[in-house]
Amino acid sequence: MTRCLSLLLSLVLSWNVGATTLERTSGESVDAFLVRTAPQGMQPLQKPVVTNALGFSAPVLLVAYGDASTDGSSPNLQLFLFVPSQSDSYERVLIDTYEPEGADPHIESLFFAGTDKTPDKKLFVIVSWEQNHATVKGALYQTFIYALTPKSSGAQPQYLKSLSDKLSGGCDCRRSDGPASKAKYKTAAEVKAGLLKIR
């Protein structure tokens, strides 16, 4: 199985081009702010990741949004980065969209790590999809790695496909028509260990 997205991140997304500026009101909690400013028809799916990893004067937020409807349709999952632009103001930028692959996508882990000798940190996203087919049962794991230029209003998230493919887990599955397969990279610890081997 391979990554199944209708829109690969083939075009570089600018933090300024297409970014949306959002204001957080006085005394508003992060959770309330993210619900209030959610894209239309979407809601936060998990607790946001709040981090200083990119070196801005204030923490950045990483937030996964999914379909807020209850009609049973398979929603896409969208990952956004909230970059502080000034006090209580953020630029919201779409990092990527993850589509259903046998089941709805689920973010297993979000973390930053270095991939080379530069101090720049890359964003790692481990996504899983439950597999419950007639001949295959288990879970599919895919690692997505993005380069983000720190401390820059002109920073550009860029999907690193070659490195991502090397650190993707594959199918952790049982098969009725063949041998079982084991995913090599399912957790942040496993991905980090694999990264050390290929550096």
C-alpha positions in Angstrom: 0.0 0.0 0.0 1.2 3.5 -0.8 0.3 6.9 0.4 -3.1 7.7 -1.2 -3.6 11.5 -1.4 -5.4 13.3 -4.2 -3.2 16.3 -3.6 0.4 15.7 -2.8 2.3 18.6 -1.3 4.0 19.3 -4.6 3.7 23.0 -4.4 5.4 24.8 -1.6 3.0 26.6 0.7 4.1 29.9 2.0 3.2 31.1 5.6 2.1 34.4 4.1 0.5 33.3 0.8 -2.8 31.7 1.7 -2.3 32.1 5.4 -5.2 33.3 7.6 -4.6 35.8 10.4 -6.6 35.0 13.6 -7.0 37.0 16.8 -7.2 35.4 20.2 -9.4 37.3 22.6 -8.3 38.4 26.0 -8.5 35.5 28.5 -9.5 33.0 25.8 -8.0 29.5 26.4 -6.1 27.9 23.6 -8.7 25.2 23.2 -11.6 27.7 23.0 -9.6 29.8 20.5 -9.0 26.7 18.2 -12.7 25.7 18.3 -13.9 29.2 17.6 -11.6 29.7 14.7 -11.9 26.2 13.2 -12.3 26.1 9.4 -15.9 25.8 8.3 -17.4 22.4 9.0 -14.3 21.2 11.0 -13.3 20.7 14.6 -10.1 20.0 16.4 -9.5 16.2 16.7 -6.8 16.1 19.3 -5.1 18.3 21.9 -2.9 20.8 20.1 0.9 20.5 20.3 2.4 23.7 21.8 6.1 24.0 21.1 9.0 26.4 21.0 10.9 24.2 18.6 10.9 26.7 15.8 12.5 29.5 17.8 9.8 32.1 17.6 9.3 34.6 20.5 6.1 32.8 21.4 5.1 29.1 21.0 3.7 27.8 17.8 0.6 25.5 17.7 0.1 22.4 15.7 -3.5 21.4 15.3 -5.3 18.6 13.5 -8.8 19.3 12.3 -11.4 16.9 11.0 -15.0 16.9 9.7 -17.4 18.1 12.4 -20.4 16.3 10.7 -22.0 13.2 12.2 -23.3 11.7 8.9 -20.8 8.8 9.0 -18.8 10.1 6.0 -15.0 9.5 6.0 -13.5 12.9 6.8 -10.2 14.2 5.6 -7.8 15.3 8.3 -6.0 18.6 7.9 -2.9 19.7 9.9 -2.4 23.4 10.5 0.5 25.4 12.0 -0.4 28.5 14.0 2.6 30.9 13.9 2.6 33.9 16.3 2.6 37.1 14.3 2.1 39.5 17.3 0.6 39.4 20.7 -2.6 37.2 20.7 -2.5 37.0 16.9 -1.6 34.0 14.7 -1.0 33.1 11.1 -2.8 29.8 10.4 -1.1 27.8 7.6 -2.1 24.4 6.2 0.7 21.9 6.4 -1.0 19.0 4.7 -4.3 17.0 4.1 -4.5 13.3 4.9 -7.3 11.4 3.3 -9.0 8.1 4.3 -7.2 4.9 3.3 -9.5 2.1 4.2 -10.5 4.1 7.3 -10.2 7.6 8.6 -6.7 8.9 9.2 -5.4 9.2 12.8 -2.3 11.2 13.9 -0.3 8.9 16.1 2.5 11.4 16.8 3.7 14.9 16.1 7.3 15.8 16.9 10.3 17.8 15.8 13.8 16.4 15.2 17.0 17.3 13.4 17.8 15.3 10.2 21.2 16.7 9.4 24.0 18.8 11.0 22.1 22.1 10.8 20.2 23.3 13.9 16.9 23.4 11.9 14.3 21.0 13.2 12.0 19.1 10.8 8.3 18.3 11.6 7.5 14.6 11.8 3.9 13.4 11.5 3.1 9.7 12.0 -0.4 8.9 10.5 -2.2 5.6 10.8 -5.2 4.0 9.1 -7.1 1.0 10.5 -7.3 -1.8 7.8 -10.3 -4.1 8.0 -10.7 -5.7 4.6 -11.8 -9.2 3.6 -8.2 -10.3 3.2 -6.2 -7.7 5.2 -6.6 -6.6 8.8 -4.4 -4.4 10.9 -3.1 -0.8 10.5 -1.2 1.1 7.9 1.5 3.5 9.1 3.0 6.4 7.1 5.5 9.0 8.2 5.4 12.5 6.8 8.4 14.8 7.2 8.3 18.6 6.5 11.1 21.2 6.5 10.1 24.4 8.2 12.4 27.5 8.2 12.6 28.7 11.8 12.2 32.3 12.9 11.1 33.6 9.5 7.9 35.2 8.4 8.7 33.9 4.9 9.1 30.3 6.0 7.9 27.6 3.7 6.7 24.2 4.8 8.1 21.6 2.3 7.2 17.9 2.2 10.4 15.8 2.2 9.1 12.7 0.2 12.3 10.7 -0.1 13.2 10.9 3.6 9.5 10.3 4.5 9.4 7.1 2.4 12.5 5.7 4.1 11.0 6.1 7.6 7.4 5.0 6.8 6.1 1.9 8.6 3.9 0.3 6.0 1.2 -2.2 6.9 1.2 -3.9 10.3 -1.3 -6.5 9.0 -2.5 -10.0 9.0 -3.4 -11.5 5.6 -5.7 -14.4 4.8 -4.0 -14.8 1.4 -0.4 -14.5 2.5 2.1 -13.9 5.3 1.6 -11.2 7.9 3.6 -8.0 7.6 5.1 -5.9 10.4 5.4 -2.1 10.3 8.9 -1.0 11.1 8.1 2.5 12.2 4.9 3.0 14.3 6.1 5.3 17.1 8.2 8.4 17.5 10.9 6.4 19.2 11.1 3.9 16.3 11.2 6.7 13.8 14.0 8.5 15.7 16.0 5.3 16.0 15.6 4.7 12.2 16.7 8.3 11.5 20.0 7.7 13.4 20.7 4.7 11.1 20.2 6.6 7.9 21.9 9.9 8.7 
